[in-house]
Amino acid sequence: MRHGHGQISLATGKLTAEARRDRIEVKALVRGYVTCRALALEFDVSAMTVNRDLQLLAGQGRLYRVRGGAVAPPLTLNEYARGLDRTAVDGRSARGE
């Protein structure tokens, strides 16, 4: 996850694209998966916008695409050895992502 980006667009009052993607990543890490339909409703964006977000996140290795949504990547051996809890949202940033 990236930090320091503006969270809300002053022009639209909505989350910025980067903030939305960060939140999508967190939801996938906590739940294990996310669906396009639920994300589109939650963030009040189109399904195409969500699909583009998921493609970008998958391209960065932050998620894996599956039919209808995405899943969190598996834990690395180091994360498993440390006993990382997926609900510890900041844990992924320890890898330098």
N, C-alpha and C positions, 0 to 999 in steps of 0.2 A: 504494500500500500504506500501511497505517496502522501506526504503531509505538506501543509503550507499553501495549498491551492485554495482559491476562493470557493466557498461551499455553495453559495446562492448567487445566481445571476441577477444583477440589479435590473436588467431589462425585462426579464420574464418572471422573476420571483421564484423560479424553479432551481433545483440543484444543477450545478454545472455538470457537464458530461463526465469530467474526471471524478467528481464527488459521487456521482451516480454509479460509476463503474467501481469505485472503491467500496461503496455500500453493497453492490451486487456481490463482489468478492467476499465480503464479510458474511453476508447471508449464506453463501455457498459453503464457506468454512464452518459456520455454526450448524447449519442444517444438514450439510453433506450434499445438497442439490438445490437448484432453483429452476423454476419453470418460466418460460417466456410470457405466458399469459398472466401469471401472478405478478411478475415484475412490471409488465406494461400497465396493469391496473394500479399497482402500488405507486409507481413513479409518474403516472399520468402521461405516458409517452406511447408511441405506436409500437406494435410488435416488430416492425422493421428496425426501429431504433434499438430495441432490446437485442434483436439478432445481431446488429452491427456491434453493439457493446460486447456481447458474448464472443463474437468472432475475434475482436481485438484482444479481449482478456485471454482467450485460448491461444492466440498467436504469441502472447507474452508469457505463456506457461502458467498463468494465474488460475485458469480453470480448464476443464476438458468439456468439449461440446458433446452432447447426447441429443437424441431426438426429443424435441420439445423443450430443451433447456440446457443446463450444464451441471456438472458435478465438480466437487472440490478435488484437487489433485491428491494423490495418496501421500502419506507422511514419508519423509526421507528417513533413511536409517538413523541419522543423527537426531532427528525429531523424535523418532520412536524410542531411541535409547535414553533421551532426556525425559521421556514420559510426557511429551507435549500434549496438552488438552486442546482439542479443536475449538473449544469455546474461548480460549485465551486468544483473543483477536490479534493482539500485538505480537504474538509468537512468530508469525510468518515473517515479520520485518527483521527478525534476528538473522535470517538467511541473506539479508541484503536486498530484498525485493521491495 
